[in-house]
Amino acid sequence: MKLKVALDWTPNVIHAGLYVAQIENYWKDSGLEVEYISVEIDNYQKKTTQRLAEGEVHVALGPSEHLLDYRLLKENTASLKAIATVMQYETSAFVTLPDSGITHPAQLDGKTYGGYRTQLERELLTSLIQQDGGKGDISLVTPPRLDVFDAFLQKQFEVCWVFMPWEGVIAEQQGHELNAFHLHDYQIPYGYSPILMAQEEVLKKEKEAFQAFLAAASKGYQQAAERPEATAKLLVDHVDHPNFQDLAFITRAMQVIAPSFLNEQKHWGMMQAERWDAYVQWLGKHHLLKRHNNTHLQAEQLDVTPLFTNELLE
């Protein structure tokens, strides 16, 4: 069976296990042909959840809030479900440059945030500032997505949200120190990101194919977690993309991200209802759960059970 997978970003170390599965023929050995669809095809114009719902792809990567948004806002359309998480631990952070003098989130009041036009980013940053005792009074600018970090390093704004195993490593290798503010350090329970999603109806019809897909993906991510340096060389040698040309950079990025792939039991992909519930509770508390008619949903009204499954990984 041929499966199309919509990546959530340009190819990077988040996708390491998927590429390992391709390079090592884990897909082929499972009777699968897997094609990756990068956001570059339309420069991020269409969300991966939209591609999934419209049947363009079989699997989509994206943050938990994209799944929640789709299920709450869309009526009479495909039902989407999370079938695995790529990472177990939060690897993103809001960052500032040391010479800005901003060493705590509360100091961001009155400053400018360079954003990606993505869901919840401003709300998360506002909450981060407020949790540190500030007002959450920030301005927002939105450069082209792929230019955000360069613009930040050029000091066009004071704060941006980055993926530490990628932009964090870029900064490290260019000699830039970063002050990093992680959401979990300020009691903000961010959800799994990215997750792998599929249409429920397709899952029912092609259950064995999706089980085989996740088994091969799990094998790829296990290998990436246990052998980050060897995985970096595989990526550089076999993936034809500008992001995978610098072996020293990819090796460091893999070393940083590798501990996030597996849970404490050394399993990949598994999700916990408690984490989904904590995120939904936080969203509800901040009036960020909206239905299609723009009415707010209380967290108690949303059962997280239908949102995800670990069944295909077991």
C-alpha contacts under 8 A as a table, 3 or more apart, distances in Angstrom:
res1	aa1	res2	aa2	distance
1	M	31	G	6.64
1	M	32	L	5.03
1	M	33	E	6.13
1	M	209	A	7.20
2	K	32	L	5.79
2	K	33	E	4.50
2	K	34	V	5.71
2	K	35	E	7.58
3	L	32	L	7.19
3	L	33	E	6.18
3	L	34	V	4.84
3	L	35	E	6.30
3	L	57	V	7.19
3	L	58	H	5.81
3	L	59	V	7.56
4	K	34	V	5.81
4	K	35	E	4.80
4	K	36	Y	5.93
4	K	37	I	6.91
4	K	56	E	7.70
4	K	57	V	4.74
4	K	58	H	5.36
4	K	59	V	6.48
5	V	34	V	7.16
5	V	35	E	6.09
5	V	36	Y	4.86
5	V	37	I	5.85
5	V	57	V	5.74
5	V	58	H	6.09
5	V	59	V	4.71
5	V	60	A	5.66
5	V	61	L	7.69
6	A	36	Y	5.97
6	A	37	I	4.62
6	A	38	S	6.20
6	A	39	V	7.58
6	A	48	T	5.92
6	A	51	R	7.56
6	A	52	L	7.87
6	A	57	V	6.35
6	A	59	V	6.25
6	A	60	A	4.62
6	A	61	L	6.12
7	L	10	T	7.15
7	L	11	P	7.41
7	L	15	H	7.98
7	L	36	Y	6.63
7	L	37	I	5.90
7	L	38	S	5.25
7	L	39	V	6.58
7	L	48	T	7.31
7	L	60	A	6.40
7	L	61	L	5.37
7	L	62	G	7.72
8	D	38	S	7.32
8	D	39	V	6.64
8	D	48	T	6.62
8	D	60	A	7.41
8	D	61	L	5.06
8	D	62	G	5.26
8	D	194	P	7.60
9	W	12	N	7.67
9	W	38	S	6.66
9	W	39	V	5.78
10	T	38	S	5.85
10	T	39	V	6.15
10	T	40	E	6.62
11	P	14	I	7.84
11	P	15	H	6.51
11	P	38	S	7.11
11	P	241	H	7.50
11	P	243	N	6.76
12	N	15	H	5.74
12	N	16	A	6.97
12	N	166	W	7.85
12	N	243	N	6.55
12	N	244	F	7.47
13	V	16	A	4.79
13	V	165	P	7.84
13	V	166	W	7.70
13	V	250	I	7.49
13	V	253	A	6.86
13	V	254	M	6.35
13	V	257	I	7.47
14	I	17	G	7.79
14	I	86	V	7.33
14	I	257	I	7.67
15	H	18	L	5.39
15	H	19	Y	6.46
16	A	19	Y	5.24
16	A	20	V	6.09
16	A	220	G	7.60
16	A	221	Y	6.93
16	A	224	A	6.59
16	A	231	T	7.54
16	A	235	L	7.43
17	G	20	V	4.93
17	G	21	A	6.13
17	G	217	A	6.00
17	G	218	S	7.30
17	G	219	K	7.57
17	G	220	G	4.14
17	G	221	Y	3.97
17	G	222	Q	7.52
17	G	223	Q	7.38
17	G	224	A	5.91
18	L	21	A	5.17
18	L	22	Q	6.46
18	L	217	A	5.65
18	L	220	G	6.20
18	L	221	Y	7.28
19	Y	22	Q	4.96
19	Y	23	I	6.04
19	Y	220	G	7.54
19	Y	235	L	7.20
19	Y	239	V	7.64
20	V	23	I	5.04
20	V	24	E	5.83
20	V	220	G	5.07
20	V	221	Y	7.57
20	V	223	Q	7.82
20	V	224	A	7.45
20	V	231	T	7.27
20	V	234	L	7.40
20	V	235	L	7.55
21	A	24	E	5.39
21	A	25	N	5.94
21	A	26	Y	4.73
21	A	27	W	5.97
21	A	216	A	6.09
21	A	217	A	6.00
21	A	219	K	7.16
21	A	220	G	4.82
22	Q	25	N	5.17
22	Q	26	Y	6.18
22	Q	27	W	5.96
22	Q	28	K	7.75
22	Q	34	V	7.70
23	I	26	Y	7.74
23	I	234	L	7.64
23	I	238	H	7.01
25	N	28	K	5.03
25	N	29	D	6.01
26	Y	29	D	5.11
26	Y	30	S	6.24
26	Y	216	A	5.41
26	Y	217	A	7.96
26	Y	219	K	7.84
26	Y	220	G	7.73
27	W	30	S	5.12
27	W	31	G	6.46
27	W	32	L	4.99
27	W	33	E	6.23
27	W	34	V	6.87
27	W	213	F	6.94
27	W	216	A	6.10
28	K	31	G	5.11
28	K	32	L	5.20
28	K	33	E	6.23
29	D	32	L	7.36
30	S	212	A	5.99
30	S	213	F	7.46
30	S	216	A	7.20
32	L	209	A	7.66
32	L	213	F	7.38
37	I	41	I	7.63
38	S	41	I	6.17
39	V	42	D	6.22
39	V	43	N	5.78
39	V	44	Y	5.15
40	E	43	N	4.69
40	E	44	Y	6.61
41	I	44	Y	7.81
42	D	45	Q	5.57
42	D	46	K	7.25
44	Y	47	K	6.89
46	K	50	Q	6.54
46	K	51	R	7.13
47	K	50	Q	5.26
47	K	51	R	6.65
48	T	51	R	5.04
48	T	52	L	6.19
48	T	60	A	5.51
48	T	61	L	6.61
48	T	62	G	6.76
49	T	52	L	4.96
49	T	53	A	6.07
49	T	60	A	6.31
49	T	61	L	7.96
49	T	62	G	7.55
49	T	66	H	6.90
49	T	67	L	7.09
49	T	70	Y	7.29
49	T	197	M	7.93
50	Q	53	A	5.10
50	Q	54	E	6.03
51	R	54	E	5.25
51	R	55	G	6.28
51	R	56	E	5.13
51	R	57	V	6.07
51	R	60	A	7.70
52	L	55	G	5.23
52	L	56	E	5.89
52	L	57	V	5.12
52	L	58	H	6.22
52	L	59	V	6.56
52	L	60	A	6.08
52	L	198	A	6.91
52	L	199	Q	7.06
53	A	56	E	7.70
53	A	77	T	7.27
53	A	78	A	5.45
53	A	79	S	7.70
53	A	80	L	7.36
53	A	199	Q	6.89
54	E	57	V	7.95
54	E	78	A	7.96
55	G	58	H	6.87
57	V	60	A	6.98
58	H	198	A	6.07
58	H	199	Q	7.36
58	H	202	V	7.88
59	V	196	L	6.38
59	V	197	M	5.51
59	V	198	A	4.99
59	V	199	Q	7.98
60	A	196	L	5.62
60	A	197	M	5.14
60	A	198	A	6.59
61	L	194	P	5.85
61	L	195	I	5.48
61	L	196	L	4.73
61	L	197	M	6.31
62	G	66	H	6.53
62	G	67	L	7.87
62	G	193	S	6.53
62	G	194	P	4.70
62	G	195	I	5.57
62	G	196	L	6.94
62	G	197	M	7.88
63	P	66	H	5.66
63	P	67	L	7.28
63	P	191	G	7.49
63	P	192	Y	6.56
63	P	193	S	4.40
63	P	194	P	4.55
63	P	195	I	5.95
64	S	67	L	5.39
64	S	68	L	6.44
64	S	191	G	5.76
64	S	192	Y	5.75
64	S	193	S	6.02
64	S	194	P	6.92
64	S	195	I	6.49
65	E	68	L	4.89
65	E	69	D	5.84
65	E	119	Q	7.41
65	E	120	L	7.99
65	E	191	G	7.57
66	H	69	D	5.04
66	H	70	Y	6.09
66	H	119	Q	7.67
67	L	70	Y	5.16
67	L	71	R	6.21
67	L	80	L	6.94
67	L	81	K	7.36
67	L	82	A	7.66
67	L	197	M	7.88
67	L	307	L	7.90
68	L	71	R	5.27
68	L	72	L	6.07
68	L	307	L	7.88
69	D	72	L	5.27
69	D	73	L	5.77
69	D	74	K	7.98
69	D	289	L	7.88
69	D	290	K	7.78
70	Y	73	L	5.37
70	Y	74	K	5.55
70	Y	80	L	7.84
71	R	74	K	5.84
71	R	75	E	7.98
71	R	79	S	6.91
71	R	80	L	7.09
72	L	75	E	7.99
72	L	289	L	7.72
72	L	290	K	6.62
72	L	291	R	5.00
72	L	292	H	6.35
73	L	290	K	7.09
73	L	291	R	5.11
73	L	292	H	4.05
73	L	293	N	7.82
74	K	77	T	6.39
74	K	292	H	6.28
75	E	292	H	7.32
78	A	199	Q	6.36
78	A	200	E	7.62
78	A	201	E	7.79
79	S	199	Q	5.73
79	S	200	E	5.73
79	S	201	E	7.52
80	L	197	M	6.48
80	L	198	A	5.61
80	L	199	Q	4.58
80	L	200	E	5.78
80	L	307	L	7.71
81	K	197	M	5.38
81	K	198	A	5.62
81	K	199	Q	6.32
81	K	200	E	6.23
81	K	306	P	7.26
81	K	307	L	5.28
81	K	308	F	5.28
81	K	309	T	7.38
82	A	85	T	7.67
82	A	195	I	6.27
82	A	196	L	5.64
82	A	197	M	4.31
82	A	198	A	6.60
82	A	307	L	6.19
82	A	308	F	4.37
82	A	309	T	6.34
83	I	195	I	7.46
83	I	196	L	5.67
83	I	197	M	5.62
83	I	198	A	6.93
83	I	269	G	7.97
83	I	308	F	5.92
83	I	309	T	5.33
83	I	310	N	6.26
83	I	312	L	7.03
84	A	195	I	5.78
84	A	196	L	5.22
84	A	197	M	7.40
84	A	214	L	7.96
84	A	269	G	4.45
84	A	270	M	5.99
84	A	271	M	6.82
84	A	308	F	7.88
84	A	309	T	7.45
84	A	310	N	6.78
84	A	313	L	7.72
85	T	88	Q	6.97
85	T	192	Y	6.35
85	T	193	S	6.81
85	T	194	P	6.19
85	T	195	I	4.19
85	T	196	L	5.97
85	T	268	W	7.74
85	T	269	G	4.55
85	T	270	M	6.46
85	T	271	M	6.59
86	V	193	S	7.07
86	V	194	P	5.85
86	V	195	I	5.81
86	V	196	L	7.20
86	V	261	F	6.37
86	V	268	W	7.38
86	V	269	G	5.77
87	M	90	E	7.60
87	M	192	Y	7.17
87	M	193	S	6.78
87	M	194	P	7.05
87	M	260	S	5.32
87	M	261	F	4.60
87	M	262	L	6.94
87	M	268	W	7.79
87	M	269	G	7.10
88	Q	192	Y	7.04
88	Q	260	S	5.51
88	Q	261	F	5.94
88	Q	262	L	6.28
88	Q	263	N	5.96
88	Q	269	G	7.64
88	Q	271	M	7.95
89	Y	192	Y	7.76
89	Y	260	S	5.28
89	Y	261	F	7.77
90	E	184	H	7.86
90	E	190	Y	7.68
90	E	192	Y	7.68
90	E	193	S	7.67
90	E	260	S	7.77
91	T	163	F	6.06
91	T	164	M	5.87
91	T	165	P	7.07
91	T	257	I	7.61
91	T	260	S	7.64
92	S	161	W	6.99
92	S	162	V	5.53
92	S	163	F	4.38
92	S	164	M	5.51
92	S	182	H	6.91
93	A	161	W	5.66
93	A	162	V	5.61
93	A	163	F	6.62
93	A	164	M	6.76
93	A	180	A	5.69
93	A	181	F	5.35
93	A	182	H	4.73
93	A	183	L	6.94
94	F	125	L	7.61
94	F	159	V	6.60
94	F	160	C	5.53
94	F	161	W	4.27
94	F	162	V	6.26
94	F	180	A	5.80
94	F	181	F	5.14
94	F	182	H	6.62
95	V	159	V	5.54
95	V	160	C	5.69
95	V	161	W	6.27
95	V	162	V	7.11
95	V	178	L	6.07
95	V	179	N	5.34
95	V	180	A	4.53
95	V	181	F	6.10
96	T	100	S	6.99
96	T	102	I	6.58
96	T	103	T	7.71
96	T	158	E	5.97
96	T	159	V	5.00
96	T	160	C	7.16
96	T	178	L	5.81
96	T	179	N	5.15
96	T	180	A	6.80
97	L	100	S	5.54
97	L	101	G	7.69
97	L	102	I	7.50
97	L	153	L	7.88
97	L	158	E	7.39
97	L	159	V	7.95
97	L	176	H	7.72
97	L	177	E	6.60
97	L	178	L	5.17
97	L	179	N	6.09
98	P	101	G	5.74
98	P	102	I	6.78
98	P	103	T	7.29
98	P	177	E	6.69
98	P	178	L	6.34
98	P	179	N	6.30
99	D	102	I	7.83
100	S	158	E	7.04
102	I	105	P	7.43
102	I	107	Q	5.76
102	I	108	L	6.96
102	I	179	N	7.90
103	T	107	Q	7.28
103	T	179	N	6.39
104	H	107	Q	5.68
104	H	108	L	7.63
104	H	132	D	7.42
104	H	181	F	7.71
105	P	108	L	5.50
105	P	128	L	6.51
105	P	129	I	4.79
105	P	132	D	6.03
105	P	134	G	7.50
105	P	181	F	7.09
106	A	109	D	6.23
106	A	129	I	4.78
106	A	130	Q	6.80
106	A	132	D	5.26
106	A	133	G	5.73
106	A	134	G	4.27
106	A	135	K	7.45
106	A	136	G	7.64
107	Q	129	I	7.79
107	Q	134	G	7.16
108	L	111	K	5.22
108	L	112	T	7.83
108	L	129	I	6.88
108	L	134	G	7.88
108	L	136	G	7.60
108	L	137	D	7.72
108	L	138	I	6.95
108	L	158	E	7.98
108	L	159	V	7.92
109	D	129	I	7.47
109	D	134	G	6.52
109	D	135	K	6.46
109	D	136	G	5.80
109	D	137	D	4.81
109	D	138	I	5.62
110	G	137	D	5.58
110	G	138	I	5.20
110	G	139	S	6.99
111	K	137	D	7.72
111	K	138	I	5.37
111	K	139	S	6.23
111	K	157	F	7.59
111	K	158	E	6.35
111	K	159	V	7.90
112	T	138	I	5.71
112	T	139	S	4.56
112	T	140	L	5.67
112	T	141	V	7.12
112	T	157	F	5.23
112	T	158	E	5.65
112	T	159	V	6.62
113	Y	138	I	6.79
113	Y	139	S	6.04
113	Y	140	L	4.95
113	Y	141	V	6.26
113	Y	157	F	6.00
113	Y	158	E	6.24
113	Y	159	V	4.92
113	Y	160	C	5.69
114	G	140	L	6.06
114	G	141	V	5.03
114	G	142	T	5.64
114	G	143	P	6.99
114	G	148	V	6.41
114	G	152	F	7.18
114	G	157	F	6.12
114	G	158	E	7.74
114	G	159	V	6.35
114	G	160	C	5.18
114	G	161	W	7.91
115	G	118	T	7.50
115	G	121	E	7.35
115	G	122	R	7.89
115	G	140	L	6.68
115	G	141	V	6.12
115	G	142	T	4.94
115	G	143	P	7.17
115	G	145	R	7.82
115	G	148	V	7.09
115	G	160	C	6.46
115	G	161	W	7.31
116	Y	142	T	5.87
116	Y	143	P	7.27
116	Y	144	P	7.40
116	Y	145	R	5.32
116	Y	148	V	7.37
117	R	121	E	7.99
117	R	142	T	6.48
118	T	121	E	6.16
119	Q	122	R	7.96
120	L	123	E	5.04
120	L	124	L	5.94
121	E	124	L	5.21
121	E	125	L	6.26
122	R	125	L	5.16
122	R	126	T	6.04
122	R	140	L	7.93
123	E	126	T	5.06
123	E	127	S	6.10
124	L	127	S	5.15
124	L	128	L	6.11
125	L	128	L	4.91
125	L	129	I	6.24
125	L	136	G	7.49
126	T	129	I	5.22
126	T	130	Q	6.22
126	T	135	K	7.72
126	T	136	G	4.34
126	T	137	D	7.17
126	T	138	I	7.48
127	S	130	Q	4.99
127	S	131	Q	5.95
127	S	136	G	6.73
127	S	188	I	7.86
128	L	131	Q	5.17
128	L	132	D	6.52
128	L	136	G	7.78
128	L	183	L	6.73
128	L	186	Y	6.49
128	L	188	I	7.41
129	I	132	D	5.25
129	I	133	G	6.58
129	I	134	G	5.16
129	I	135	K	6.67
129	I	136	G	5.16
130	Q	133	G	4.98
130	Q	134	G	4.58
130	Q	135	K	5.41
130	Q	136	G	5.50
131	Q	134	G	7.19
131	Q	186	Y	6.13
131	Q	187	Q	7.81
132	D	186	Y	7.22
134	G	137	D	7.98
142	T	145	R	7.63
142	T	148	V	7.72
143	P	147	D	6.32
143	P	148	V	5.78
143	P	151	A	7.83
144	P	147	D	5.34
144	P	148	V	6.51
145	R	148	V	5.56
146	L	149	F	7.43
147	D	150	D	5.46
147	D	151	A	6.09
148	V	151	A	5.19
148	V	152	F	6.19
148	V	160	C	7.62
149	F	152	F	4.90
149	F	153	L	6.24
149	F	160	C	7.30
149	F	162	V	7.71
149	F	167	E	7.25
150	D	153	L	5.10
150	D	154	Q	6.23
151	A	154	Q	4.96
151	A	155	K	6.41
151	A	156	Q	5.55
151	A	157	F	7.46
152	F	155	K	4.99
152	F	156	Q	5.65
152	F	157	F	5.75
152	F	158	E	6.86
152	F	159	V	7.03
152	F	160	C	6.82
153	L	156	Q	7.64
155	K	158	E	6.44
157	F	160	C	7.91
162	V	166	W	7.90
162	V	167	E	6.04
162	V	168	G	7.17
163	F	166	W	5.55
163	F	167	E	5.74
163	F	168	G	6.57
164	M	167	E	5.62
164	M	168	G	4.09
164	M	169	V	6.65
165	P	168	G	5.67
165	P	169	V	5.80
165	P	253	A	4.99
165	P	254	M	7.32
165	P	256	V	5.37
165	P	257	I	5.48
166	W	169	V	5.18
166	W	170	I	6.25
166	W	253	A	5.97
167	E	170	I	4.83
167	E	171	A	6.14
168	G	171	A	5.21
168	G	172	E	6.21
168	G	178	L	7.70
169	V	172	E	4.85
169	V	173	Q	6.07
169	V	249	F	7.25
169	V	252	R	7.02
169	V	253	A	6.19
170	I	173	Q	5.27
170	I	174	Q	6.16
170	I	249	F	7.60
171	A	174	Q	5.11
171	A	175	G	6.11
171	A	176	H	4.80
171	A	177	E	6.66
171	A	178	L	7.47
172	E	175	G	5.21
172	E	176	H	5.63
172	E	177	E	6.51
173	Q	176	H	7.53
173	Q	249	F	7.71
181	F	185	D	7.46
182	H	185	D	5.51
182	H	186	Y	7.21
183	L	186	Y	5.42
183	L	187	Q	6.64
183	L	188	I	5.17
183	L	189	P	7.07
183	L	190	Y	6.95
184	H	187	Q	5.08
184	H	188	I	5.26
184	H	189	P	6.06
184	H	190	Y	7.34
185	D	188	I	7.51
188	I	282	W	7.55
189	P	275	R	7.58
189	P	278	A	6.20
189	P	279	Y	5.40
189	P	282	W	7.05
190	Y	279	Y	5.82
191	G	275	R	6.71
191	G	276	W	6.34
191	G	279	Y	5.54
192	Y	195	I	6.29
192	Y	275	R	7.93
192	Y	276	W	7.77
198	A	202	V	7.37
198	A	203	L	6.82
199	Q	202	V	5.33
199	Q	203	L	6.17
200	E	203	L	4.95
200	E	204	K	6.33
201	E	204	K	5.28
201	E	205	K	6.51
202	V	205	K	5.12
202	V	206	E	5.92
202	V	207	K	7.85
203	L	206	E	5.24
203	L	207	K	5.11
203	L	210	F	6.92
204	K	207	K	5.42
206	E	209	A	5.38
206	E	210	F	6.41
207	K	210	F	5.24
207	K	211	Q	6.15
207	K	312	L	7.77
208	E	211	Q	5.00
208	E	212	A	6.14
209	A	212	A	5.09
209	A	213	F	6.09
210	F	213	F	4.82
210	F	214	L	6.13
210	F	312	L	7.12
211	Q	214	L	5.25
211	Q	215	A	6.07
211	Q	312	L	5.10
211	Q	313	L	6.71
212	A	215	A	5.07
212	A	216	A	6.19
213	F	216	A	5.32
213	F	217	A	6.12
214	L	217	A	4.83
214	L	218	S	5.83
214	L	312	L	7.16
214	L	313	L	6.46
215	A	218	S	5.07
215	A	219	K	6.24
215	A	313	L	6.83
216	A	219	K	5.04
216	A	220	G	6.26
217	A	220	G	4.98
217	A	221	Y	6.18
218	S	221	Y	5.11
218	S	222	Q	5.95
218	S	268	W	5.71
218	S	269	G	7.14
219	K	222	Q	5.10
219	K	223	Q	6.24
220	G	223	Q	5.22
220	G	224	A	6.23
221	Y	224	A	4.81
221	Y	225	A	5.97
221	Y	261	F	6.71
221	Y	268	W	6.92
222	Q	225	A	5.15
222	Q	226	E	6.14
222	Q	261	F	7.66
222	Q	262	L	7.38
222	Q	267	H	7.82
222	Q	268	W	6.90
223	Q	226	E	5.22
223	Q	227	R	5.74
223	Q	228	P	7.77
223	Q	231	T	7.49
224	A	227	R	5.31
224	A	228	P	5.20
224	A	231	T	5.57
224	A	254	M	7.84
224	A	258	A	6.57
225	A	228	P	5.89
225	A	258	A	4.49
225	A	259	P	6.34
225	A	260	S	7.94
225	A	261	F	6.11
225	A	262	L	7.16
226	E	258	A	7.43
227	R	230	A	5.48
227	R	231	T	6.03
228	P	231	T	4.96
228	P	232	A	6.11
228	P	251	T	6.94
228	P	254	M	5.21
228	P	255	Q	5.67
228	P	258	A	6.26
229	E	232	A	5.09
229	E	233	K	6.57
229	E	251	T	5.37
229	E	254	M	6.87
229	E	255	Q	7.04
230	A	233	K	5.22
230	A	234	L	6.36
231	T	234	L	4.98
231	T	235	L	6.23
231	T	251	T	7.99
231	T	254	M	7.63
232	A	235	L	5.17
232	A	236	V	6.26
232	A	247	L	6.74
232	A	250	I	5.53
232	A	251	T	4.99
232	A	254	M	6.39
233	K	236	V	5.16
233	K	237	D	5.93
233	K	247	L	6.56
233	K	251	T	7.43
234	L	237	D	5.18
234	L	238	H	5.87
234	L	239	V	7.84
235	L	238	H	5.41
235	L	239	V	5.30
235	L	244	F	6.32
236	V	239	V	5.99
236	V	240	D	7.91
236	V	244	F	4.95
236	V	245	Q	5.52
236	V	246	D	7.09
236	V	247	L	6.17
236	V	250	I	7.65
239	V	244	F	6.61
240	D	244	F	7.23
241	H	244	F	5.64
241	H	245	Q	7.26
242	P	245	Q	5.72
243	N	246	D	7.72
244	F	247	L	7.40
244	F	250	I	6.78
246	D	249	F	5.40
246	D	250	I	6.20
247	L	250	I	5.16
247	L	251	T	5.87
248	A	251	T	5.19
248	A	252	R	6.30
249	F	252	R	5.27
249	F	253	A	6.13
250	I	253	A	4.91
250	I	254	M	5.98
251	T	254	M	5.17
251	T	255	Q	6.23
252	R	255	Q	5.03
252	R	256	V	6.33
253	A	256	V	5.19
253	A	257	I	6.24
254	M	257	I	5.19
254	M	258	A	5.63
255	Q	258	A	5.54
255	Q	259	P	7.78
256	V	259	P	7.07
257	I	260	S	5.62
257	I	261	F	7.26
258	A	261	F	5.76
259	P	262	L	6.78
260	S	263	N	7.65
261	F	268	W	6.23
261	F	269	G	7.89
262	L	265	Q	7.54
262	L	266	K	5.02
262	L	267	H	5.17
262	L	268	W	4.74
262	L	269	G	7.41
263	N	266	K	5.10
263	N	267	H	5.45
263	N	268	W	6.50
263	N	270	M	7.61
264	E	267	H	7.41
267	H	270	M	6.85
269	G	310	N	7.86
269	G	313	L	7.33
270	M	310	N	5.88
270	M	313	L	7.30
271	M	275	R	7.78
271	M	308	F	7.81
271	M	309	T	7.71
271	M	310	N	6.65
272	Q	275	R	5.56
272	Q	276	W	6.70
273	A	276	W	5.10
273	A	277	D	5.96
273	A	304	V	6.93
273	A	305	T	7.07
274	E	277	D	5.05
274	E	278	A	6.04
275	R	278	A	5.07
275	R	279	Y	6.26
276	W	279	Y	5.31
276	W	280	V	6.23
276	W	304	V	6.48
277	D	280	V	5.05
277	D	281	Q	5.96
277	D	304	V	6.23
278	A	281	Q	5.07
278	A	282	W	6.22
279	Y	282	W	5.12
279	Y	283	L	6.20
280	V	283	L	5.01
280	V	284	G	6.03
280	V	289	L	7.98
280	V	299	A	5.90
280	V	302	L	7.88
280	V	304	V	7.88
281	Q	284	G	5.09
281	Q	285	K	6.08
281	Q	299	A	5.14
281	Q	300	E	7.75
282	W	285	K	5.09
282	W	286	H	6.36
283	L	286	H	5.28
283	L	287	H	6.19
283	L	288	L	4.94
283	L	289	L	5.97
283	L	299	A	7.41
284	G	287	H	4.97
284	G	288	L	5.79
284	G	289	L	5.58
284	G	297	L	6.78
284	G	298	Q	5.30
284	G	299	A	4.70
285	K	288	L	7.66
285	K	298	Q	7.68
285	K	299	A	7.40
287	H	290	K	7.58
287	H	296	H	6.27
287	H	297	L	7.54
287	H	298	Q	7.77
288	L	296	H	7.26
289	L	296	H	5.66
289	L	297	L	5.27
289	L	298	Q	7.18
289	L	299	A	7.65
290	K	293	N	7.84
290	K	294	N	5.50
290	K	295	T	5.57
290	K	296	H	4.58
290	K	297	L	5.79
291	R	294	N	5.19
291	R	295	T	5.44
291	R	296	H	6.29
291	R	297	L	6.71
292	H	295	T	7.42
297	L	301	Q	6.58
297	L	302	L	7.60
298	Q	301	Q	5.37
298	Q	302	L	7.16
299	A	302	L	5.43
300	E	303	D	7.30
303	D	306	P	6.92
304	V	307	L	5.33
304	V	308	F	7.49
305	T	308	F	6.40
305	T	309	T	7.91
306	P	309	T	7.61
309	T	312	L	7.26
310	N	313	L	5.44
310	N	314	E	6.58
311	E	314	E	5.37
